[in-house]
Structures are given as structure tokens and as C-alpha cells.
Amino acid sequence: MDLQLKNKVALVTGSTAGIGYAIAKGLASEGAKVIVNGRKKEDLEKSVQQLKEESGNDGITGVVADFSKKEEIDQLLKEVPEVDILVNNVGIFNQVDFADISDEEWFEMFEINVMSGVRLSRHYFPKMMEKNEGRIIFISSESALNIPIEMVHYGFSKTAQLAVSRGLARLSKGSNVTVNSVLPGPTYSRANVQDLENAAKESNTTVEAVIQEFFEKRRPTSLIQRFAEAEEVANMVTYIASPLASATNGAALRVDGGVANYII
């Protein structure tokens, strides 16, 4: 299927690894001109080159920006003044008991996970509306609906993304601009793989045993009972970025393996 993304300009934040990288690859494989983002120049350059080789698309560039630093976001917007597709993927998470989450950690979670998308959308959304064409996609999480007790602040930030996304979608009424959220569930990413390996070492067991316990105790409502691959999330995002998805707007689209036990 031709998703009609050839030569579309797409910015994917936090895309040197994990879900962001898979999204960048999915868009690039469809012919989009993808702008990859990371905090470190060395990692960024490596990812850009790897994506070119894997996708066969030479129209891939990179922009350095740390989304905890507003001045670097401002610089990114100067370097990339206009895009056709914005994927707000950058984010952080950490497991902390609720009583131990400091004010600083709450604000950091909000600054990076929520305000990153707010600041970029505030810049690109009006330009898309002027052209009457564009896509904004927030990478939220099943944690937005199924708040994890081991990281309440993360769940809060992901719910906030849904609110911003829905509000922007309402502002796009009657246009060819769409704003949607995609909600991954437990997904194999660099950070999750490291956490699983560390947990296995601490418990003197195998990664497979840790995964089994995770789905038995922490995500028992999962219907697929496994971690999704990053490419499975990217497939949804790539489609939503396409002109073929023009009737999908203001949606919260789950790629969560059925973890969220609701009909939405």
C-alpha cells in the first residue's frame, strides 16, 4: 500500500533509539524526508546514517535538542521552521514510590513529556492550519488510562498529552489537519530492555522469568501477554501520518496489547 508520504517533511522527537527510531524508519521507508532528533550529536549522526542504510532513503537529517532545555527547543524551531508531520515522541520515565517523588521530578516529567509537545505544536500547528494540511501525533501510553502505581507522575504526564492532543484536534475542525495520540503498551525499547536485564541480575533469574512475572503481576490485563516490538507501534504511527488516515482526528489509538481494560 502506498501511504502517500513521499517527500513529506517529518520531525520525530527522541528518535535515536526505541519507538522513536522505529517511527523514523517507518516514515523514511515510505519516502518521507525525516528529521531525527537526539540530545547527543554523536548518537544522532550514527542514527541518521543507520536509518539511511536501513530505509534506502537519503533524505534523512538530524537536529540536536535536549527537551529539558527551552533554549535548545527554540534553536530547533529556528533550524526546522516548518514540517508536514510532527511526532511528539520524546519522553522520560522512572519508577519511584509515590511518596518519594520530589517536586523537581514532577516538574521534570511535565517539562519533558508534556511541554515538549506543547512548544512544538504551538509553533507548527498554526502553520499547518494556514496550509490546510498537516499531521501532529503525540506518543502517549496505556499508562495514560491505566495509571501505573510504580510511576504515577509518568501516568499523569501521559494523560496530560491526551488532553493537549484532543484540544488541538478540536481547533483543527473543518480542516485537513489532524491531531491524534497513539498509546503504546509495554514495548521493547532500549530503556525497557535494560530494566529487564537489571531486574534479572538483581533477582538472580532470567529475563524470561522477569517478563512472565511482569505480565502476571503488573500488567495482568494484557491480551497478548508479551512486549510489543517498536515496529508494531511505528506501523500505527506511520499510517496515522498518512493522507489515507484523513478521517481519523482527535483519537486516542491504542497499540497496548489490550492492557487498558476499557472499550474506547
Residue pairs with C-beta under 8 A, 6 or more apart in sequence:
1 244
3 30
3 238
3 239
3 241
3 242
3 243
3 244
4 242
4 243
4 244
5 27
5 30
5 31
5 32
5 85
5 238
5 241
5 242
5 243
6 30
6 31
6 32
7 31
7 32
7 33
7 59
8 27
8 31
8 32
8 33
8 84
8 85
8 241
9 32
9 33
9 35
9 82
9 83
9 84
9 85
10 24
10 27
10 32
10 33
10 34
10 35
10 83
10 84
10 85
10 86
10 87
10 241
11 34
11 35
11 37
11 63
11 80
11 83
11 85
11 86
11 87
11 120
12 20
12 23
12 24
12 27
12 34
12 35
12 36
12 37
12 87
12 89
13 20
13 37
13 65
13 67
13 87
13 88
13 89
13 90
13 116
13 120
14 20
14 37
14 38
14 67
14 89
14 90
14 91
15 21
15 23
15 24
15 36
15 37
15 38
15 47
15 87
15 89
16 36
16 37
16 38
16 40
16 43
16 44
16 46
16 47
17 43
17 47
17 189
17 190
18 187
18 189
18 190
18 191
18 230
19 89
19 139
19 184
19 187
19 189
19 230
19 233
19 234
20 37
20 87
20 89
20 90
20 139
21 36
21 47
21 51
21 230
22 229
22 230
22 231
22 233
22 234
23 87
23 89
23 139
23 233
23 234
23 237
23 238
24 34
24 36
24 47
24 51
24 60
25 51
25 54
25 55
25 231
25 234
26 231
26 234
26 235
26 237
26 238
27 34
27 85
27 87
27 237
27 238
27 241
28 34
28 51
28 52
28 55
28 57
28 59
28 60
29 55
29 56
29 57
30 238
30 242
31 57
31 59
32 57
32 59
32 85
32 241
33 59
33 60
33 61
34 51
34 57
34 59
34 60
34 61
35 60
35 61
35 62
35 63
35 80
35 83
36 44
36 47
36 48
36 51
36 60
36 61
36 62
36 63
37 44
37 62
37 63
37 64
37 65
37 76
37 90
38 44
38 47
38 62
38 64
39 64
39 65
39 66
40 64
41 64
44 62
44 63
44 64
45 62
47 62
48 60
48 61
48 62
51 57
51 60
52 58
52 60
63 76
63 79
63 80
64 72
65 72
65 73
65 75
65 76
66 72
67 73
67 90
67 111
67 112
67 116
68 108
68 111
68 112
70 119
73 116
73 119
73 120
77 119
77 120
77 123
82 124
82 127
83 124
83 134
84 128
84 133
84 134
84 135
85 134
85 135
85 136
85 137
85 241
86 120
86 121
86 124
86 134
86 135
86 136
86 137
87 137
87 139
87 237
87 241
88 116
88 117
88 120
88 121
88 136
88 137
88 138
88 139
88 161
89 139
90 112
90 113
90 116
91 112
91 113
91 116
91 139
91 157
92 108
92 109
92 112
92 113
93 151
93 154
93 191
94 105
94 151
94 154
95 150
95 151
96 105
96 150
96 151
96 153
97 150
98 149
98 152
101 152
101 153
105 153
106 153
109 153
109 154
109 156
109 157
110 156
110 157
110 160
113 154
113 157
113 158
113 160
113 161
114 157
114 160
114 161
114 164
117 138
117 161
117 164
118 164
121 136
121 164
121 168
121 179
124 134
124 136
125 134
125 136
125 168
125 171
125 172
125 177
125 179
127 134
128 134
128 135
128 136
128 177
129 171
129 172
129 175
129 177
132 175
132 176
132 177
133 176
133 177
134 176
134 177
134 178
135 177
135 178
135 179
135 240
135 241
136 165
136 168
136 177
136 178
136 179
136 180
137 179
137 180
137 181
137 182
137 237
137 240
137 241
138 161
138 162
138 164
138 165
138 179
138 180
138 181
138 182
139 181
139 182
139 184
139 233
139 237
140 158
140 159
140 161
140 162
140 165
140 181
140 182
140 183
140 252
141 154
141 155
141 158
141 183
141 184
141 185
142 183
142 184
142 185
142 254
142 256
142 259
142 260
143 151
143 154
143 155
143 158
144 155
144 158
144 159
144 161
144 162
144 181
144 183
144 252
145 159
145 183
145 260
145 262
145 264
146 155
146 221
146 259
146 260
146 261
147 155
147 156
147 159
148 154
148 155
148 218
150 218
158 183
161 181
162 181
162 252
165 179
165 180
165 181
165 250
165 252
166 179
166 181
166 250
166 252
168 179
169 178
169 179
169 180
169 249
169 250
169 251
170 250
172 178
172 179
172 249
176 246
178 240
178 245
178 246
178 248
178 249
178 250
179 249
179 250
180 240
180 248
180 249
180 250
180 251
180 252
180 253
181 251
181 252
181 253
182 233
182 236
182 237
182 240
182 253
182 255
183 252
183 253
183 254
183 255
183 256
183 260
184 228
184 233
184 255
184 256
185 219
185 222
185 228
185 254
185 255
185 256
185 257
185 258
185 259
185 260
186 192
186 214
186 215
186 219
186 222
186 227
186 228
186 257
186 259
187 227
187 228
187 229
187 230
187 232
187 233
188 227
188 228
188 229
188 230
189 230
192 227
196 207
196 210
196 211
196 214
197 207
199 210
200 206
200 207
200 209
200 210
203 209
203 210
211 226
211 227
215 222
215 225
215 226
219 259
221 258
221 259
221 260
221 261
222 256
222 257
222 258
222 259
223 257
223 258
223 259
224 257
224 258
225 257
226 257
228 255
228 256
228 257
232 255
233 255
236 253
236 255
239 245
240 248
240 253
252 264
254 260
254 264
